[in-house]
Amino acid sequence: MKKKKKKRITRNKNKFRSWIALSAFLLLIFSLVTVSIYCFGLSMEIDKRFSGRRWSIPSKVYSDTLLLYPGQQFDQSAILNKLSRLGYRPSSGKPSQMGEYVSTGNTITVFLHNLETPFSKRRGLPVRMVFRNKQIDAILDVTSGQPLPLLELEPEEIMLFFGSDRERRQLVSIAQVPKHVIHAILAAEDTRFFSHRGMDVRGILRAVFINVKSFALKQGGSTITQQLAKNYFLTPERKFTRKIKELFMSITMEFMYEKEEILEIYLNEIYLGQKSGSGINGIGEASFFYFDKPVENLTLAEGAAIAGLIRAPNRYSPYINKELCRQRRNQVLEAMVKNEWLDESQRQKLIATPVEPAVNAIHGSRAPYFMDYLSTQLQALYSPQALESLGLSIYTTLDSDVQKAAEKALEKGLVRLEKSNPAL
């Protein structure tokens, strides 16, 4: 009897174990099928967004170019104001890069930007303008020393047609971004980007350890792919379900696209600051906003400074706090050394150098009546959605200097009229 009872108990135990094993297996299969279906739905959402128009690029409206020639009545201070509006920056010595100028005595030496409009094109070159009695006396090519009979300055940006997101962006391909800039961004945000598959467990554990050790939120655990999923597809709400979706979306994205493709989209999407109520998005726009040069020409120090902004752009902005920006840049350089992307000797040379951003003048609304008239004309040719998303360049005949003089004369005339007719 005891043997039969033991056999029955053993048989029941085996049945129970088999039932547990089968249930676990079925639950695993069900979970895998559910996750696969969910990830398939995410892949459709990702593919739809990536295969279509990825970003809305605001259309820009430009003034006319400015023609300068010897004998022209033009005050030296007016030319300096014009250069400032065009984003040129003063230099302590001889201008060596496009966008720099120096004013000494009665001369202005300026290294011009490239000029490219539908009507004219020229490469940037250093020129010297000599003034006498409030007029241009001579214009010289600094390199050759030859006089120039005519000089054309590039048009001013006078308006943008923003969409609801109010983002400024200049798209770049990953081939345009120098290796040292890519390494700086990886050092700042995701050193193991080319090793993980969307989620970096080691990075998360390291971030938790550093944050607990310092009793502060010093490091994040999100990978570049997770940041892209969060910024490109998801809302900023802090919910557990959103974090789970971000994780699955990151893993799905990694299986769908090459690492270089993901990094290129990230470089064009990432938020890097604010200008006049609009967001600076992408490294292409940021390189002009902070250093007045295309991304291809960014130095190692400049690339590290931009990489350092990603964590908190408005806190580390060189326009707000140069010293804090320098400290953050140096942290990025140190991370580059740790990952063997930079020599210690190079880091030592760079850490003491200040961060010098470009002069970035912010202007209010200009020529409002002209712009209202232009907007009415454009609405007959383009839909509001097209103007807000297609990144059109619209060139006008507006002479911004004449417009400025007319507005100033009108203002003086109104003041005089009010004085002579107090009843008005």
C-alpha positions in Angstrom: 0.0 0.0 0.0 2.8 2.4 0.9 4.6 1.7 -2.4 1.4 2.4 -4.4 0.8 5.6 -2.5 4.4 6.7 -3.1 4.0 5.9 -6.8 0.8 7.9 -7.0 2.4 10.9 -5.2 5.4 10.7 -7.5 3.1 10.5 -10.6 1.1 13.5 -9.4 4.3 15.5 -8.8 5.5 14.6 -12.3 2.1 15.6 -13.7 2.3 18.9 -11.8 5.8 19.6 -13.0 4.8 18.8 -16.6 1.8 21.1 -16.3 4.1 23.9 -14.9 6.6 23.4 -17.7 3.9 23.3 -20.3 2.3 26.5 -18.9 5.6 28.2 -18.8 6.3 27.2 -22.4 2.9 28.3 -23.6 3.3 31.6 -21.7 6.7 32.1 -23.3 5.3 31.4 -26.8 2.4 33.7 -26.1 4.8 36.5 -24.9 7.1 36.0 -27.9 4.1 36.2 -30.3 2.7 39.3 -28.5 6.1 41.0 -28.5 6.7 40.1 -32.2 3.3 41.5 -33.2 3.9 44.6 -31.1 7.4 45.1 -32.6 5.9 44.5 -36.1 3.4 47.3 -35.5 6.3 49.6 -34.3 8.3 48.7 -37.4 5.4 49.8 -39.6 5.2 53.1 -37.7 9.0 53.6 -37.9 9.2 52.7 -41.6 6.3 55.0 -42.4 8.0 58.0 -40.8 11.5 57.2 -42.1 10.5 56.5 -45.7 8.4 59.7 -45.9 9.5 63.3 -45.3 11.4 63.1 -42.0 11.4 66.8 -41.0 9.6 70.0 -41.6 12.1 72.6 -42.8 10.8 76.2 -42.6 11.0 78.3 -45.8 13.4 81.3 -45.6 12.8 84.7 -47.0 15.8 86.8 -48.1 16.4 90.4 -48.9 18.2 91.5 -52.1 22.0 91.4 -52.2 23.9 94.6 -51.6 26.2 96.0 -54.3 29.2 98.1 -53.2 31.5 100.1 -55.4 34.2 102.8 -55.1 32.7 106.3 -55.0 29.4 105.1 -53.4 28.0 107.1 -50.5 28.2 104.7 -47.7 29.2 105.4 -44.1 31.7 103.0 -42.5 29.4 102.4 -39.5 26.6 101.4 -41.8 28.8 98.7 -43.4 29.7 97.4 -39.9 26.0 97.2 -39.0 25.3 95.4 -42.2 28.1 92.8 -41.5 26.7 92.3 -38.0 23.2 91.6 -39.4 24.7 89.1 -41.8 26.3 87.2 -38.8 30.0 88.3 -39.3 32.1 88.4 -36.2 34.9 90.8 -35.2 38.4 89.4 -35.2 41.3 90.4 -33.0 43.8 90.2 -35.9 43.8 89.6 -39.6 40.6 87.7 -40.6 41.6 84.1 -41.4 38.2 82.4 -41.7 35.0 83.2 -43.6 32.7 85.3 -41.5 35.5 87.4 -39.7 36.2 91.1 -40.0 38.4 93.7 -38.4 37.8 97.5 -38.5 40.9 99.8 -38.0 40.9 103.5 -38.7 39.2 104.2 -42.0 39.4 100.5 -43.3 37.3 97.4 -42.9 39.0 94.0 -43.8 36.5 91.2 -44.1 36.7 87.5 -45.1 33.4 87.2 -47.0 31.1 84.2 -46.9 30.4 82.2 -50.0 27.6 83.8 -52.1 25.0 81.6 -53.8 21.7 82.8 -55.0 19.7 82.0 -58.2 21.2 85.0 -59.9 24.9 85.0 -58.7 27.6 82.9 -57.2 31.1 83.5 -55.9 33.5 81.9 -53.4 34.3 83.7 -50.1 37.4 85.8 -50.3 39.2 88.4 -48.0 38.6 92.0 -49.1 39.5 95.4 -47.8 37.3 98.5 -48.0 38.8 102.0 -47.6 36.5 104.9 -46.6 36.9 108.6 -47.0 34.4 111.4 -46.3 31.5 109.0 -45.7 32.0 107.2 -49.0 33.8 104.1 -50.2 37.2 105.2 -51.6 38.5 101.8 -52.7 37.7 98.0 -52.5 40.7 95.6 -52.7 41.2 91.9 -53.0 43.5 91.2 -50.0 45.1 88.1 -51.6 46.1 89.6 -54.9 46.1 93.3 -54.0 44.0 94.1 -57.1 41.2 96.7 -56.9 37.6 95.4 -57.3 35.2 97.5 -59.3 32.2 95.9 -57.7 31.5 93.8 -54.5 28.3 91.9 -53.8 27.3 91.1 -50.2 25.0 88.2 -49.5 21.3 88.7 -48.7 19.9 88.9 -45.2 17.5 86.4 -43.8 14.4 88.5 -43.0 11.7 86.0 -42.2 10.9 82.3 -41.8 7.7 80.4 -42.3 7.6 78.2 -39.2 5.3 75.2 -38.6 3.8 74.5 -35.2 7.1 73.0 -34.0 9.2 76.2 -34.8 12.4 74.2 -35.5 15.4 75.5 -37.5 17.4 72.8 -39.2 20.0 72.3 -41.9 20.2 68.7 -43.0 23.6 67.0 -43.2 24.7 63.5 -44.3 27.0 61.5 -41.9 29.7 61.7 -44.6 29.9 65.5 -44.0 30.5 65.2 -40.3 34.2 64.9 -39.3 35.3 61.8 -37.4 36.4 63.9 -34.4 32.9 65.5 -34.1 31.3 62.0 -34.3 33.7 60.7 -31.6 32.9 63.8 -29.4 29.2 63.0 -29.6 29.7 59.3 -28.9 31.9 60.2 -25.9 29.3 62.6 -24.6 26.2 60.4 -25.1 26.9 56.7 -26.0 30.4 55.4 -26.0 29.2 51.8 -26.9 26.8 52.9 -29.6 28.4 50.6 -32.2 28.5 47.6 -29.8 24.9 47.4 -28.4 21.6 46.7 -30.0 19.5 49.6 -28.9 19.8 49.1 -25.1 23.1 49.2 -23.2 22.7 47.2 -19.9 26.3 48.0 -19.0 25.8 51.7 -19.6 22.6 51.7 -17.4 24.4 49.9 -14.5 27.3 52.3 -14.8 25.0 55.3 -14.7 23.1 54.0 -11.7 26.4 53.4 -9.9 27.8 56.9 -10.6 24.5 58.6 -9.7 24.2 56.7 -6.4 27.8 57.3 -5.6 27.6 61.0 -6.1 24.0 61.4 -4.7 23.1 63.3 -7.9 21.8 62.7 -11.4 25.2 63.0 -13.2 24.8 60.5 -15.9 22.0 59.1 -18.0 21.6 55.5 -19.2 19.7 56.1 -22.5 21.5 55.1 -25.7 21.5 57.3 -28.8 18.9 55.0 -30.3 16.7 55.4 -27.3 17.1 59.2 -27.4 16.1 59.2 -31.1 13.0 57.0 -30.4 12.0 59.4 -27.5 12.6 62.7 -29.4 11.4 61.5 -32.9 8.4 59.4 -32.1 7.2 59.8 -28.5 5.8 62.5 -26.3 8.0 63.8 -23.4 5.5 62.5 -20.7 7.2 60.5 -17.9 5.3 57.3 -17.9 6.4 53.7 -17.4 4.4 52.6 -20.6 6.2 55.3 -22.6 9.6 54.0 -21.4 8.7 50.4 -22.4 7.6 51.6 -25.8 10.9 53.6 -26.2 12.9 50.4 -25.3 11.0 48.2 -27.8 11.2 50.9 -30.5 14.9 51.2 -30.0 15.5 47.5 -30.4 13.2 47.4 -33.4 15.0 50.3 -35.0 18.4 48.6 -34.5 17.2 45.5 -36.4 15.7 47.6 -39.2 18.5 50.1 -39.9 22.3 50.2 -40.1 24.1 52.0 -37.2 25.3 54.8 -39.6 21.7 55.5 -40.7 20.5 55.8 -37.1 23.4 58.1 -36.2 22.7 60.3 -39.2 19.0 60.7 -38.3 20.0 61.4 -34.7 22.6 64.1 -35.8 19.8 65.9 -37.7 17.2 65.5 -35.0 18.9 66.4 -31.7 17.8 69.6 -30.0 20.8 71.9 -29.4 19.4 75.3 -28.2 17.1 78.2 -28.9 17.2 81.3 -31.1 14.5 83.9 -31.1 11.7 81.6 -30.0 12.7 78.8 -32.4 14.6 75.6 -31.7 18.0 74.8 -33.0 17.8 71.2 -34.2 20.5 69.1 -35.7 24.3 69.6 -35.8 24.1 71.3 -39.3 22.1 74.2 -37.9 24.0 74.2 -34.6 27.4 74.6 -36.3 26.3 77.8 -38.0 24.4 79.1 -34.9 27.3 78.7 -32.5 30.4 79.0 -34.7 29.2 80.4 -38.1 30.7 77.6 -40.2 29.5 74.4 -41.9 29.8 71.2 -39.9 32.7 70.0 -42.1 34.9 72.9 -40.8 34.3 72.4 -37.1 37.5 72.0 -35.1 37.9 69.4 -32.4 37.2 71.9 -29.6 34.1 73.2 -31.4 32.8 69.7 -32.0 33.3 68.8 -28.3 31.5 72.0 -27.2 28.5 71.2 -29.4 28.5 67.6 -28.1 28.5 68.9 -24.6 25.3 70.8 -25.2 23.2 67.8 -25.9 22.6 67.0 -22.2 21.3 70.5 -21.4 21.6 73.0 -24.3 20.3 76.1 -22.6 22.4 75.5 -19.5 25.7 74.9 -21.3 25.1 77.4 -24.2 28.2 79.6 -24.7 25.8 82.5 -25.3 24.6 82.1 -21.7 27.7 80.9 -19.8 31.0 80.5 -21.6 32.8 79.1 -18.6 30.2 76.4 -17.9 30.3 75.6 -21.6 34.1 75.3 -21.4 33.9 73.0 -18.4 31.4 70.7 -20.1 33.5 70.7 -23.3 36.5 69.6 -21.3 34.5 66.7 -19.8 33.7 65.5 -23.3 37.4 65.8 -24.2 38.3 63.7 -21.1 35.8 61.1 -22.2 37.4 61.0 -25.6 40.8 60.3 -24.1 39.3 57.4 -22.0 37.9 55.9 -25.2 41.2 56.4 -27.0 39.7 58.8 -29.5 42.1 61.6 -28.4 45.6 61.8 -27.1 46.2 63.2 -23.6 48.7 65.7 -25.1 46.0 67.1 -27.5 43.5 67.3 -24.6 46.0 69.3 -22.5 46.4 71.8 -25.4 42.7 72.3 -25.7 41.4 72.4 -22.1 42.6 76.0 -21.4 41.3 77.5 -24.6 38.1 79.5 -24.2 34.9 78.8 -26.1 34.3 81.7 -28.5 30.9 81.6 -30.2 30.0 83.6 -33.3 28.3 86.9 -33.0 24.6 86.0 -33.3 22.5 89.1 -33.6 18.8 88.7 -32.9 16.6 90.9 -34.9 12.9 91.7 -34.5 10.3 91.9 -37.3 11.6 93.8 -40.3 9.7 95.4 -43.1 6.3 94.1 -41.8 4.2 95.7 -44.5 6.4 94.3 -47.2 6.3 90.8 -45.6 2.5 90.9 -45.3 2.3 91.7 -49.0 4.8 88.9 -49.8 2.9 86.4 -47.7 -0.4 87.2 -49.5 1.4 86.6 -52.9 3.0 83.4 -51.7 -0.4 82.0 -50.5 -1.6 82.1 -54.1 1.4 79.8 -55.1 2.0 77.6 -52.1 -0.1 76.1 -49.3 0.8 77.0 -45.7 1.9 73.4 -45.2 4.4 73.7 -48.1 5.9 77.0 -46.8 6.2 75.5 -43.3 7.9 72.2 -44.3 9.6 72.3 -47.8 12.6 74.5 -46.8 12.1 76.9 -49.7 14.6 79.8 -50.3 12.6 82.9 -51.3 14.6 85.8 -52.7 13.1 89.2 -52.8 13.9 92.7 -54.1 13.9 94.2 -50.6 16.8 96.6 -49.9 17.1 96.2 -46.1 19.3 99.3 -45.8 16.9 101.5 -47.7 14.0 99.9 -45.7 15.8 100.8 -42.5 16.4 104.4 -43.6 12.8 104.7 -44.7 11.5 103.4 -41.3 13.8 105.8 -39.5 12.7 108.8 -41.6 9.0 107.8 -41.0 9.6 107.6 -37.3 11.3 111.1 -37.2 8.5 112.5 -39.4 5.8 111.2 -37.0 7.6 112.7 -34.0 7.8 116.0 -35.8 4.2 115.9 -36.8 3.1 115.1 -33.2 5.1 118.1 -31.9 3.6 120.5 -34.4 0.1 119.1 -33.9 -0.4 118.1 -30.3 -4.1 117.5 -30.9 -3.2 114.5 -33.0 
